């Protein structure tokens, strides 16, 4: 039996042989002492791409987001996020447990504009009844919205609003490289106008682990303390950082292949009976579709021997990545058709 086509997530990728070779050859030192040259090189490279002064290598995007909560807010503050934001919904309640903040939602489809933001932002309440808003968090691309891209123009508008209200702005860039490739713009077009950004290396870029949290030198110095507090201090982490550097050199432009294959998958799905799918929302490497007759769980179970996909809310999510080729997309569509045309 052939190995199932794995479309559960772009996190399932494994290091390529060339990436493993780069990891094996990495120069290393004790990063807690600031002595790992490969980590330092990755942090500097990511910061330059993001348009910021400094970077901090962290084990995960979740830790990057949680450090941003801690560094930008005080306990009791309120943070504005989009509907379904990973930082508020998929990080174990860390915002409340670690930073002591609560989240309020703006917009309706994951992203939001200035008008929607203005409706939920609170100022300082002299009576002390209302929690003050101190931070806005934007996710780009937005996972639960189907990988849609927030245009850089809208990011600039949000940044301008935040500056006018003395609010901090953090960008959850778990798939920001996908947004940049899809829009044909540099990562800094979004990241550079935020106060901080978390850039993930272990999704579309295919590194085995890690994100880089970027911002001003003062922000990164503060974030370094919180990384230690959260248990994120790593020793000879250059082995991991080398994978990130390799990914930045070799796996960014190829994201366009994932986007092309996602479009092919979506167009094929849209022609199958009982599928609900908005092709306009298939902008990067994520395809989310609804079903008229089967539950998401039942559908995923029915195709599991041939294709691995996940129930995602009231629909099903398929994610394209560097281990998926054109023939895998056709295999997946054939398996979906066999189930849906019964």
C-alpha positions in Angstrom: 0.0 0.0 0.0 1.3 3.5 -0.9 2.0 5.9 1.9 -1.0 8.3 2.4 -0.7 11.8 1.0 -0.3 13.8 4.2 -2.1 17.1 4.0 -2.7 17.6 7.7 -0.3 20.5 8.0 2.8 22.1 6.7 4.4 21.2 10.1 4.7 17.5 9.1 7.7 18.2 6.8 11.1 16.6 7.5 14.5 18.1 6.9 15.8 17.4 3.4 19.2 15.7 3.0 20.8 19.0 2.2 19.3 20.7 5.3 20.5 17.8 7.4 24.0 18.3 6.0 23.9 22.0 6.9 22.8 21.1 10.4 25.7 18.6 10.8 28.2 21.2 9.6 27.0 24.0 11.9 29.3 25.9 14.1 27.9 25.9 17.6 28.4 27.3 21.1 26.4 27.9 24.2 23.6 30.2 23.2 22.6 31.0 26.8 26.0 32.6 27.1 25.5 34.3 23.7 28.3 32.2 22.1 26.5 30.3 19.3 27.6 31.9 16.0 25.0 30.1 13.9 22.2 31.3 16.2 23.5 34.8 16.0 23.7 34.6 12.2 20.1 33.4 12.0 18.8 36.1 14.3 20.6 38.8 12.3 19.4 37.5 9.0 15.7 37.2 10.2 15.8 40.7 11.7 17.2 42.2 8.5 14.4 40.5 6.4 11.8 41.8 8.9 13.1 45.3 8.9 14.0 45.3 12.6 17.1 45.8 14.7 17.4 42.4 16.4 16.1 38.9 16.6 15.6 36.2 19.2 15.6 32.5 18.3 12.9 30.7 20.1 11.7 27.0 20.0 8.2 27.8 18.6 5.9 30.5 17.2 3.8 30.0 20.3 6.6 31.0 22.5 7.3 34.0 20.3 3.7 35.1 20.6 3.7 34.6 24.3 6.9 36.6 24.8 5.2 39.4 22.8 2.2 39.3 25.2 4.6 39.5 28.2 6.9 42.2 26.8 4.2 44.5 25.4 1.5 44.3 28.1 0.8 44.4 31.9 -1.5 42.0 33.8 -5.1 43.1 33.4 -4.6 44.7 30.0 -6.7 43.8 26.9 -5.3 42.7 23.6 -7.1 42.9 20.3 -7.0 39.8 18.0 -8.8 38.6 14.9 -11.5 35.9 14.9 -9.9 32.5 15.4 -6.4 34.0 16.1 -3.9 31.3 16.9 -2.4 33.4 19.7 -5.8 33.4 21.6 -7.3 30.1 20.6 -4.5 27.6 20.0 -1.7 28.4 22.6 -3.1 26.7 25.7 -4.6 29.8 27.3 -1.1 31.2 27.6 -2.2 34.9 27.2 -4.3 34.6 30.4 -2.0 32.2 32.3 1.3 33.8 31.6 0.8 37.5 30.8 -2.5 37.9 32.7 -4.3 39.6 29.7 -7.6 39.1 28.1 -8.3 39.1 24.4 -11.1 40.8 22.5 -12.0 40.0 18.9 -12.1 42.5 16.0 -13.6 41.8 12.6 -15.5 38.8 11.3 -13.2 36.7 9.1 -9.8 36.6 10.9 -8.5 39.9 9.6 -9.8 43.4 10.5 -9.5 47.0 9.4 -9.1 50.3 11.2 -12.8 50.9 11.5 -13.4 47.5 13.1 -10.3 48.0 15.3 -11.6 51.4 16.5 -14.8 49.9 17.7 -13.2 47.6 20.2 -10.1 49.5 21.4 -10.5 51.0 24.9 -8.7 54.0 26.3 -7.8 54.7 29.9 -10.9 54.6 32.0 -10.6 57.0 35.0 -13.1 54.9 36.9 -11.0 51.8 36.6 -13.8 49.7 35.4 -12.5 48.9 31.9 -9.3 47.0 31.1 -7.0 49.3 29.0 -6.1 48.1 25.5 -2.3 47.9 25.1 -1.6 45.6 22.2 -3.0 44.6 18.8 -2.0 41.3 17.3 -2.4 40.5 13.6 -2.0 37.0 12.1 -0.8 36.9 8.5 -1.6 34.6 6.7 -4.6 33.7 8.8 -4.8 29.9 9.4 -8.5 29.6 10.4 -9.5 32.0 7.7 -8.0 29.7 5.1 -4.6 31.2 4.6 -5.9 34.5 3.3 -3.4 37.3 2.9 -3.8 40.6 4.8 -2.7 43.3 2.2 0.3 45.3 3.2 -1.7 48.5 2.7 -4.1 47.4 5.4 -1.3 46.5 7.7 0.1 50.0 7.2 -3.3 51.5 8.1 -3.5 49.4 11.3 0.1 50.4 12.2 -0.8 54.0 11.8 -3.9 53.7 13.9 -1.9 51.9 16.6 0.7 54.7 16.7 -2.0 57.3 16.9 -3.4 55.6 20.0 -0.1 54.6 21.6 -0.8 50.9 21.1 1.8 48.2 20.5 1.4 46.1 17.3 2.6 42.5 17.1 2.5 40.4 13.9 2.1 36.7 14.2 4.0 35.7 11.1 3.6 32.0 11.3 3.1 32.0 7.5 4.2 35.5 6.7 6.6 34.1 4.0 3.6 32.6 2.3 1.9 36.0 2.3 5.1 37.7 0.9 5.4 35.2 -1.9 1.7 35.4 -2.8 1.7 39.2 -2.9 5.2 39.5 -4.5 6.4 41.8 -1.7 9.2 41.6 0.9 8.4 40.3 4.4 9.4 43.8 5.7 6.3 45.3 4.0 4.3 43.9 6.9 6.8 43.1 9.6 8.7 46.4 9.4 5.7 48.5 10.4 4.9 46.3 13.5 6.6 46.7 16.9 7.5 43.0 16.8 7.0 40.0 14.6 7.3 36.2 15.1 8.7 34.5 11.9 8.1 30.7 11.8 10.7 28.5 10.2 9.0 25.1 10.7 5.9 25.4 8.5 6.2 26.2 4.9 10.0 26.7 5.1 10.5 23.1 6.3 12.9 23.6 9.2 12.4 21.0 12.0 11.8 23.6 14.7 12.0 27.2 15.6 10.9 30.8 15.1 12.6 34.1 15.3 11.0 37.0 17.3 12.2 40.3 15.9 11.9 43.9 17.1 14.0 46.7 18.5 17.1 45.9 20.5 15.3 47.0 23.7 12.4 44.7 22.9 14.6 41.7 22.2 16.6 42.3 25.4 13.3 42.2 27.3 12.2 39.2 25.3 15.4 37.4 26.2 14.5 37.5 29.8 11.1 36.1 29.1 12.5 33.4 26.9 14.6 32.2 29.9 11.6 32.4 32.2 9.5 30.2 29.8 12.3 27.6 29.5 13.3 28.6 26.0 17.0 29.1 26.6 18.9 26.6 24.4 22.5 25.6 24.5 24.2 24.4 21.3 21.2 25.5 19.3 23.2 26.3 16.2 22.3 22.8 14.8 18.7 24.0 14.7 19.5 27.5 13.6 21.5 26.1 10.6 18.2 24.5 9.4 16.6 27.9 9.6 19.3 29.6 7.6 19.2 26.8 5.0 15.4 27.3 4.8 15.7 31.0 4.3 18.2 30.4 1.5 16.4 27.6 -0.3 12.8 27.2 0.7 11.2 30.7 0.3 10.6 31.1 -3.4 9.4 27.5 -3.7 6.4 28.4 -1.6 4.8 29.5 -4.9 4.7 25.8 -5.9 2.6 25.0 -2.7 0.3 27.9 -3.6 -0.1 26.6 -7.2 -0.8 23.1 -6.0 -3.4 24.4 -3.4 -5.2 26.2 -6.2 -5.2 22.9 -8.3 -6.6 21.0 -5.3 -9.2 23.6 -4.6 -10.4 23.8 -8.2 -10.6 20.0 -8.4 -12.5 19.9 -5.1 -15.0 22.6 -6.2 -16.1 20.3 -9.1 -16.9 17.4 -6.8 -20.5 16.8 -5.6 -21.4 18.0 -2.1 -18.3 20.3 -1.6 -18.7 23.9 -0.5 -15.6 25.9 -1.2 -14.9 29.6 -1.8 -12.1 29.7 -4.4 -11.4 33.4 -3.7 -10.2 32.5 -0.3 -7.6 30.0 -1.6 -4.7 32.5 -1.8 -1.7 30.5 -0.4 -1.2 26.9 0.7 -4.3 26.2 2.7 -7.6 24.8 1.4 -10.6 24.7 3.7 -13.8 23.2 2.4 -17.3 22.3 3.7 -19.3 19.1 3.0 -23.1 18.9 2.4 -23.7 15.2 3.3 -20.7 14.0 5.4 -19.4 15.3 8.7 -15.8 16.5 8.6 -14.8 13.7 10.9 -16.5 11.0 8.8 -15.0 12.3 5.6 -11.5 12.4 7.1 -11.9 8.8 8.4 -13.2 7.6 5.0 -10.1 8.9 3.1 -7.5 8.2 5.8 -6.0 5.1 4.0 -5.1 7.3 1.0 -5.1 10.9 2.2 -4.6 12.4 5.7 -6.6 15.6 6.3 -8.1 17.1 9.4 -11.5 18.2 10.5 -11.3 22.0 10.9 -14.3 23.5 12.7 -17.3 22.8 10.5 -15.1 21.9 7.5 -12.0 20.1 6.4 -8.5 21.6 6.1 -5.8 20.5 3.6 -2.4 22.1 3.7 0.2 21.9 0.9 3.9 21.8 1.7 7.3 20.9 0.4 6.8 17.1 0.6 3.7 17.3 -1.7 4.2 17.1 -5.5 1.8 17.4 -8.4 1.1 13.7 -8.5 0.2 13.7 -4.8 -2.5 16.4 -5.5 -4.0 14.2 -8.2 -3.9 11.1 -5.9 -5.7 13.2 -3.2 -8.4 14.4 -5.6 -9.0 10.8 -6.9 -9.4 9.6 -3.3 -11.8 12.5 -2.4 -13.8 11.7 -5.6 -14.2 8.0 -4.7 -15.7 8.9 -1.3 -17.9 11.8 -2.5 -19.3 10.1 -5.6 -20.4 6.9 -3.8 
